[in-house]
Amino acid sequence: MKIENYISMSSLNILTIPKYEKKLREKSNDLKIDLIATPEMQKFFKELAETMFAANGLGLAAPQVARQIRVIAVNVAGLAHIFINPHITKKSLFKDIVEEGCLSVPGRYGKVKRPKKITMEYLDKTGQWHKQKFTGLTNRVIQHEIDHLDGLLFIDKLIK
């Protein structure tokens, strides 16, 4: 899905701290595989991507829009990728320290140390299983969004 396909504003609202901090810190549940193909869930995947692009975000996790399911949208070179039930199976020992921000923590930025490479297993929006390696910015965004699924915010990992 290209960014140009997301012209309309989404109806999803992004939760922010401090008002929604308790909700943002809840752990998400796996999405049941039989729900992936439903029209309601396909609509949600589209709206999650629309909301990410409308907010000029690099990624957005379902808990950030008040859905406690393990789904993330990631902007990869202007294309929305939906990752369902993502699970990091391998992390490199080498790490980078890079400044991050977050749509749920407006106006705050800070340096976070994360592995340079990961291997991740996930389902796509058609229910197909994948195992893939990620590096660079996409790797960092995926790790940031998976933290949201686990109830963590980037401010919990700031380098002092």
N, C-alpha and C positions, 0 to 999 in steps of 0.2 A: 504494500500500500504506500503510495507516494504522498508526500506532504500536500501536493496540489489537490488531492482528493478530499482534503479536510477543510472545506471552505466554511461550513456552518459552525457556529459555536456549539459546544457540547452542553448538555444539561447537567453534567456532573460538576459538583463543587469540590474544590481541594480543601481538605481539612488542614488547619494551621495550629501551631502552638502559640500561646499557652492554652487557649480555649479548648482544643481537642487533644491535648497531650495524652490524657488517659486512654482515649480511643486509639490513638496512633501507637501506643505502646502495647496493644494487645497482639498476641500471636495469631497468625492466620491459619486457616484450615486448608488442606488440599481440596481442590475442586474435583468433584466426582466426575469420572471420565464420561459417564453417560449424559452429563449435562453440557459438555463442550459444544455439541452440534445443535443445541436448542436455539431457536430464534432469539430468545431473550439473552442468552449468553453471547451469541454472535453480535447482537446489538451492543451489549456491554463492551466487548472487545473493541468495537469501532468507536464507541464513545470514550473509552479510556485513551485510545490513540488521539482522538480529536482534542480531548482535554489537554493532553501532553503538548500537542503542537500549538494549541491556542495560548498556552501559558509559556511558550518558548522553552519548554523543558527538554532535557535529554532523556529522561525516563520518568515513569510514573507507576506506582504500585497500587493495586486495588485498595489496600487499607487507607491510602491517602484520599480516596473518594468514598470512604465509609463502607467498603465491602471487605469483609474479613476472609478473603479467599486468596490462595497463592497464585496470583496472576500479576505479571508486570508487562508494561509496554516500554520499549526502548527505541529511541530514534537513532537509526544507523544510517548516516549520510542521507537524511531526508526521507528514509523509509521506516515505517512503523513495524516493529517486530513484536509479536505477542508471545510470551513465554509462560506456559502453564505448569504449575507444580515444579518450578525449577529447583534443582538440587546440585550444589557444587560437590563434585566427587574428588577433585584434586586441585591443590593450590601450589603454585611455585614457591620455593623458599626465598626467591629474590623479591624484594618489595620496593615500591615507589612511594614517595610522599608528595601528594598533590593537593592543591586547594580545592575544596568542594563547597557546594551550596545545596539548598533544597527548597523545593516549592512549598513544603510544609513548615519551613523555618525561614520565613522571609527576612531578608536583610542580614543574615548571618552567614559568614564564610569562615573556613578554617582548613588547616592542613590535616590530612588523614593518610595513614600508612595502610596500604593494601597490597596483596600479592600482584606481581606483574602479569601473571598468567593464571587462568583457571580452566578446568574441564568441567562442563556442566551437562547434566541430563535434564530433559524437559519434554513436554508435549507442545506441539504447535496448535493453532486454532482449528485444525482439522482433526486433531486427536492423534497425530503421528508422533511417535517417540523419536527423539534425537539425542545424540551424544556429540558434543562439539567443544572445541578449544576456543578460548577468547583471549585477546591481548589488547593493549592500548586503551583508548577511551571507552570502547564498548565494554571491555572487561571491567573497568572501574564503575561504569554506570550500572552494570548488572549486579555487581557486589553491593553497591549502594541500595539498589531497589530490593534485593533479597534481604538486606538488613531490615527494611520496612516490613517485610513479611514476617520477620522474627520479632517485631516490636522494638527494633533499635532505630535510633536516629543518628545521623552523622556526628552530631554534637557530643554523643557518647564516646566517640573515637578520636576526638581532636588531639593532636600532638601538642603537648604543653610547651 
